[in-house]
């Protein structure tokens, strides 16, 4: 601020008598300014010429929220999910192949009902293979640590691959939970990091 050719600056000080802090206007060009405390009306002088090392920034107003990026160490959770989902895929494929082999070795009867049952079993094997392929899709997403939605959907659909004694389903559920708990390690192509 300028008044009568003199530049005024705002400063804060503490009264030496009552120790109350207040803000005042000082003339920048003057070496010593006379001040009166608004609380106790004590008169004292302030030296306004000071070294830059004696100055400190003071912020007024509300604190501002900022998002600062930091490096977070990666965990092994997505890799554990990869191992589980690869096992789900292998169990699903081996289950489907064993159905087909079992059907071919036991289907020498030429009745219509046997043919119908065989086709149902083949269709069941194909469905198991399709659900097992979704486990591989989730594996790809976990290895890249991208496409969190794809990893979640792939591991969820892989639950229906069943496998021997529902082992594939159990492993898929475990992988699904692990992927969901490590969701902050995945990146989305549109938004960057998922928070």
C-alpha positions as CSV (number, residue, x, y, z in Angstrom):
1,X,0.0,0.0,0.0
2,X,1.2,3.5,-0.7
3,X,0.3,6.6,1.2
4,X,2.0,10.0,0.9
5,X,4.8,8.4,-1.1
6,X,5.6,5.9,1.7
7,X,5.1,2.2,1.2
8,X,3.1,0.5,3.9
9,X,3.3,-3.2,4.7
10,X,1.3,-5.5,7.0
11,X,3.2,-7.2,9.7
12,X,2.4,-9.1,12.9
13,X,4.0,-8.6,16.2
14,X,3.7,-9.5,19.9
15,X,3.3,-7.0,22.6
16,X,6.3,-7.3,25.1
17,X,4.0,-6.4,28.0
18,X,0.7,-8.4,27.6
19,X,2.1,-10.9,25.0
20,X,-0.9,-10.5,22.7
21,X,-0.3,-10.9,19.0
22,X,-1.7,-8.4,16.5
23,X,-1.4,-7.3,12.9
24,X,-0.4,-3.7,12.1
25,X,0.7,-1.5,9.2
26,X,4.3,-0.3,9.1
27,X,6.2,2.1,6.9
28,X,8.7,0.0,5.0
29,X,11.3,2.8,4.5
30,X,11.5,3.6,8.2
31,X,14.0,1.7,10.3
32,X,12.1,2.0,13.5
33,X,8.3,2.2,13.8
34,X,6.4,3.3,17.0
35,X,3.6,0.9,17.8
36,X,0.7,1.0,20.3
37,X,-0.8,-2.4,21.5
38,X,-4.5,-2.4,20.9
39,X,-5.0,-4.6,24.1
40,X,-3.1,-2.9,26.8
41,X,-2.2,0.4,25.0
42,X,1.5,-0.2,25.7
43,X,3.8,1.9,23.5
44,X,6.9,0.3,22.1
45,X,9.2,0.5,19.0
46,X,9.7,-2.1,16.2
47,X,12.8,-2.5,14.1
48,X,11.5,-3.0,10.6
49,X,14.9,-3.5,8.9
50,X,15.7,-7.1,9.2
51,X,17.7,-9.8,7.4
52,X,15.8,-12.2,5.0
53,X,16.7,-15.1,7.2
54,X,14.6,-13.6,10.0
55,X,11.5,-13.7,7.8
56,X,9.1,-16.6,7.5
57,X,6.1,-17.2,5.4
58,X,2.7,-17.2,7.1
59,X,-0.4,-18.5,5.4
60,X,-3.8,-17.1,6.0
61,X,-7.2,-18.7,5.4
62,X,-8.2,-22.4,5.4
63,X,-5.7,-25.1,4.7
64,X,-5.7,-26.3,1.1
65,X,-6.1,-29.9,0.3
66,X,-3.6,-31.3,-2.3
67,X,-3.0,-34.8,-3.6
68,X,0.7,-35.6,-3.6
69,X,2.0,-38.6,-5.4
70,X,4.3,-41.0,-3.7
71,X,5.9,-44.3,-4.5
72,X,4.2,-47.2,-2.8
73,X,5.9,-50.5,-2.8
74,X,4.2,-53.3,-4.7
75,X,2.9,-56.3,-3.0
76,X,2.8,-59.9,-4.1
77,X,-1.0,-60.1,-4.0
78,X,-1.6,-59.9,-7.8
79,X,1.2,-62.5,-8.4
80,X,-0.5,-64.9,-5.9
81,X,-3.7,-64.4,-7.8
82,X,-2.0,-65.2,-11.0
83,X,-0.7,-68.5,-9.6
84,X,-4.2,-69.4,-8.3
85,X,-5.9,-68.5,-11.6
86,X,-3.4,-70.5,-13.7
87,X,-4.2,-73.5,-11.4
88,X,-7.9,-72.8,-12.0
89,X,-7.3,-72.8,-15.8
90,X,-5.3,-76.1,-15.7
91,X,-7.8,-77.8,-13.4
92,X,-10.7,-76.7,-15.6
93,X,-9.0,-77.9,-18.8
94,X,-8.0,-81.2,-17.3
95,X,-11.6,-81.7,-16.0
96,X,-13.0,-81.0,-19.5
97,X,-10.5,-83.4,-21.1
98,X,-11.2,-86.1,-18.6
99,X,-15.0,-85.8,-19.3
100,X,-14.4,-86.2,-23.1
101,X,-12.0,-89.1,-22.6
102,X,-14.4,-90.8,-20.2
103,X,-17.3,-90.3,-22.6
104,X,-15.4,-91.8,-25.6
105,X,-14.3,-94.9,-23.6
106,X,-17.8,-95.6,-22.2
107,X,-20.0,-94.6,-25.1
108,X,-20.1,-97.7,-27.3
109,X,-23.8,-98.2,-26.8
110,X,-25.7,-96.9,-29.9
111,X,-28.9,-96.0,-28.3
112,X,-30.4,-92.5,-28.7
113,X,-30.3,-91.8,-24.9
114,X,-26.6,-92.6,-24.7
115,X,-26.0,-90.3,-27.7
116,X,-28.0,-87.5,-26.0
117,X,-26.1,-88.0,-22.7
118,X,-22.8,-87.9,-24.5
119,X,-23.6,-84.6,-26.2
120,X,-24.7,-83.1,-22.9
121,X,-21.4,-84.1,-21.4
122,X,-19.5,-82.7,-24.3
123,X,-21.4,-79.4,-24.0
124,X,-20.6,-79.4,-20.3
125,X,-16.9,-79.9,-21.1
126,X,-17.0,-76.9,-23.6
127,X,-18.6,-74.7,-20.9
128,X,-15.9,-75.6,-18.4
129,X,-13.3,-74.7,-21.0
130,X,-14.9,-71.3,-21.7
131,X,-15.1,-70.5,-18.0
132,X,-11.5,-71.6,-17.6
133,X,-10.4,-69.2,-20.3
134,X,-11.8,-66.3,-18.3
135,X,-9.2,-67.3,-15.6
136,X,-6.5,-66.7,-18.2
137,X,-8.0,-63.3,-19.1
138,X,-7.8,-62.3,-15.4
139,X,-4.2,-63.7,-15.3
140,X,-3.3,-61.3,-18.1
141,X,-4.8,-58.3,-16.3
142,X,-3.0,-59.2,-13.0
143,X,0.4,-59.6,-14.7
144,X,0.1,-56.2,-16.3
145,X,-1.5,-54.7,-13.2
146,X,-3.9,-52.9,-15.4
147,X,-7.6,-53.3,-16.1
148,X,-8.9,-53.9,-12.6
149,X,-12.4,-54.5,-13.9
150,X,-11.2,-57.2,-16.3
151,X,-9.3,-59.0,-13.5
152,X,-12.3,-58.9,-11.2
153,X,-14.8,-60.1,-13.9
154,X,-12.4,-62.8,-15.1
155,X,-11.8,-64.2,-11.7
156,X,-15.5,-64.1,-10.8
157,X,-16.6,-66.0,-14.0
158,X,-13.8,-68.5,-13.4
159,X,-15.6,-69.5,-10.3
160,X,-18.0,-71.4,-12.5
161,X,-15.3,-73.5,-14.1
162,X,-15.7,-75.9,-11.1
163,X,-13.0,-78.5,-11.8
164,X,-12.5,-81.7,-9.8
165,X,-14.3,-81.5,-6.5
166,X,-14.9,-77.8,-6.9
167,X,-11.3,-77.0,-6.3
168,X,-11.3,-74.6,-9.3
169,X,-14.2,-72.7,-7.7
170,X,-12.5,-72.4,-4.3
171,X,-9.2,-71.2,-5.9
172,X,-11.2,-68.7,-8.0
173,X,-12.9,-67.2,-5.0
174,X,-9.6,-66.8,-3.2
175,X,-8.1,-65.1,-6.3
176,X,-11.1,-62.8,-6.5
177,X,-10.7,-61.7,-2.9
178,X,-7.0,-61.2,-3.4
179,X,-7.5,-59.1,-6.5
180,X,-10.1,-57.0,-4.9
181,X,-7.9,-56.3,-1.8
182,X,-5.0,-55.3,-4.1
183,X,-7.2,-53.0,-6.3
184,X,-5.0,-49.9,-5.5
185,X,-2.1,-51.6,-7.4
186,X,-4.0,-51.6,-10.7
187,X,-4.0,-48.8,-13.2
188,X,-6.8,-47.7,-15.4
189,X,-5.9,-46.6,-18.9
190,X,-8.3,-43.6,-18.7
191,X,-7.8,-42.3,-15.2
192,X,-4.3,-43.5,-14.3
193,X,-4.1,-44.9,-10.7
194,X,-7.2,-46.2,-9.1
195,X,-7.7,-44.8,-5.5
